[in-house]
């Protein structure tokens, strides 16, 4: 299964065995890593687009350093990627990424956010958290969101790889977070062009970039169940010209249509239900 989307020259196909192993690992361990999703040319193009997006974002008045998140300005954060370059609008719809989102969240998932975090030499680490804990009150018993992390550079412990706690996606409340959580952290290490898929219940943090000259650039595509309010109001962010270019599926996943939140739950039927009293109204 090969695909070419917009200008990214992406490759969406993996064999059945690798696919089944990835889905199983995502379900059981809360993450999976798939290499070679983007070739070298597509990865370089996405990285160049990210550098330009950071400049454009600052010009638009959106800071790329948030002191409430990061200890210094060596972490460069770019928000609202879908409004900044067609490469990002292609990646959010990448067939492999959306297929994995559907495997974990169901076919009716929505696009909640798409951001970037570049760790430059000297960057620090943010607080340990799970992304689901930021948007949903406990208990966290099921995966209601997930990240597909696009590695635009090689990612390793030394240059600030995302650090995660194995098995933490099974924690159901803040009381489960141990005092020695920092000592349990392990890095997601992957070559450029890979994706790291992460259950939003998995507790993690950004690593410190302790190298002298390496940049670590990651994109975070955040998908969620359709009954959760997205982190971005896409109707307010995306202009009419951009919205007009989206197909029906993209519009649905961004919540741009008139109807919303009708994709999950009890399925209504016009057929009579056994045991339903006559004249019962709902």
N, C-alpha and C positions, 0 to 999 in steps of 0.2 A: 504494500500500500504506500505509494509515493504521492507527495503533494507539493505544489509550489504555490506559496501564498504571498501576494503583493511582492515587495522587493526583497524579502528575507531569504529566498531560495532555501526554504526549510525542507527537511526530510522527516516525514511523519511515521514511516513504517518501521516496526520492529516485529520479529517473528513471534509466532504464537507462544512458544515456550518462554521467551523473555517477557512477553506481555503478562502471561499468567503468573510468573514469578514476581513481577513488579506489583501486580494487584494484590497478591497474597501477602507480600511483605508490607505493603501500605496498610492493609487491614490488620495484620497481626502486630507489626512493630511500629506502626505510625509514620513510616516514611519509606521511600524507595528512591534510588538514584539511577537515572538512565543516561548513559553517555552518548555522545555523537548525535544528538538531536539536531543541532545546527552544525553545518560545516564551517570551515575556517573563514571563508568569505562572508557568510551570513553573520557569524559571530562578530567579526571585525566591523561590519556595517552597523550592527546593533550597538556596539560599543561607541562608535563614532556618533551615532544618533543620540546616545545617552549623554555624551560630553556636550553636544550642542544643546540638548534639552536642559541641562543644568544651567547653562548661560541664559537661555531663553526664559527659564523659570524665574531666575533672579531678576531679569529685566521686567518681567510681568509683576514683580512685587512679592513673589513667593520665596521666602528664605529657604536655603538649602542646609542651614544649620539650625536645629531646634534644641536649645539648652535643656528643655524638659525631657528630651530623649537621650542625648549624647553628651559626654563630658567635655568634648572639645569640637572644634570645627573641622577636624580631619575626617569626620563622617559626612559625606555629601549626600543629602537626601533630596530626591526629586519626586514630586507628587504629580498627580493628574497626567500621567504619561499618555493616556489615550487622546488627549487634546494636543499633544506636542509633536507627534511624528507618526506617519503611516506604518512604520516598522512595528511600533508598539501595538497598533490596532490589529496588525496581522498576528503578532505573537499571542495576544490574548485569545485569539480564535484558533490557535494552532491545533490541528486535529488530535495530536497525541495528548496535549494538555487538557483539552476539553473531554476527551475520552476517559482520562484518568479522573477528572472531576466528576463525571457521570458515574464512574465505577464506585466512588466513595460516597457521593452525595445524592445520587439519583439523577435522572435525565433532566429534571426541571430546575437544576441549579442556576444561580444568577452570578453575574460579575459584580463583586462588591467593591473592589479597589485594584489599582495597579500602580505600584511605586517602585523606586529604586533606592539602593543604599550602596554607595561606593566608599570603601574603607581605604584611606590614604595612609602612608607610613606615619605612625604616631597616633592613629585613631584609638579611642578607648572603647570600652564595652558598656552596653546599656543594661538595664535591670532585667533579671530573668522573668519571663512571663510566658503565657500561652496566648495565642491570638484569640482563641475562643473565649478565654476568660475576660477579655477586654470588651466583648460585645454581648455576652450571655451570662446571666447570673448562674451560680452553681445550683444544683449539681450538674456536672458535665459528663453525661453517661453515654452520649452518642456523638459521632463526628457531624457537626453542623456547618463546618467550614474547613477549607484547606488552602494551602499555598502551593503554587508551582513556582519554584525558584529557578530563574534562568541564570546560568553561570556564564558571564561574558568574558571572564578571565579564569585562569586556573585558580582554584580555591583550596587553600590549605590552612592548617593551624597558624602558621607563622604570619600569613598576610590577612588574617582576620576572618576566617571561615565562621559561618554560623555554628554556634555550639549548642548541643541539645542534650537532654537527659534521657537515656534509654528507658523505655517503659513508662514515661511520665504521662503519656496520653491516656493511661488508665486511672490517673488521679481524678477524683470526682469533686474535690473542693480544695480550698486553700489550706485547710488543715492537713492535707496530705503532703504538702510541700515540706521537705525536711530541712532542718537547719543547715545541713552540710550540702545543700543543693549544688553550690558552686563546685564542690569537689567531685561531683558526678558528671560534670559536663564533658562531652566528647565532640570533636569537630566533624562537620559534614565536609569531606574532602572530595573534590571532583574536578576533572579537566574542563577547560573552556568548551562551550558548546553543549554541556550536560544540562539536565534539569534535575532538581531535587524536589520531590513531592512530599509534602509534610501535612499530616493531620493537624488541624488547628488546635487540638488539645495538647500537642506535644510541647513541653516547656523548653524554652531555648533563650538564647541571647546572641547579640553580635560579638564576635571575637575581637581581640586587639590586634592591630596590624603592627607587628614588631620588626618588620623588614625595613631596610633602608630605602628601597626604590621600587617596591611592588605595589601595584594598585589592585584592589579586589572589588570587582563590580558585579552586583547582583540585581536582578529584577524580581519583584515579588507580585505575582498574579494571584489575587485573593478571590476565591470563589466561595459561595455560601448557599445554604438552603434557601428556597424562595420565600420562606416566611420571615426571614431576618431582614431588617432594614439595611440596605447597603451603606457602606461607609462614605460613598460619594453620591451626591445627587446628580446623576448623569444628565437629566433634563436641563438642569441649571448650568452645567459645565460645558456641554457639547453644543456647538452652534447648529442652526438649522441646516447649514450646508453639509456638515459632517453627518448629521443624523440622516439626511436624505440618501446618503451613500450606503447605509447599512441594510443588510438583508433582513428578512423577517426573524430569523433566529437570533441575530445580533441584537435587534431591537428588543426582542423578548428578554434576552439575558441582561440587558441594560435597564430594563424597566421603562422603556420609552413608549410602550403601547398604553392604551387607555385602561385595560384590565391588568390586575396584578394579584399575586398571592392566591391563585386558584389552582396551583399545580400539585398540591399534596393534601393529604387528609382523606376523610371518608368520601368515597365516590357516591354521588347522588344518583338515584335511578327513578324512572317513572313507573317501574314495576311495583306492584303491591308487595309489601314486606309481610312475611308470615308473622302472625301474632300482633300486628298493628291494629289497634282499635279503630273501628269505623268513625269517621268524622274528626279524627285527630289532626290538628293543624300545627304547622311548624313555622 
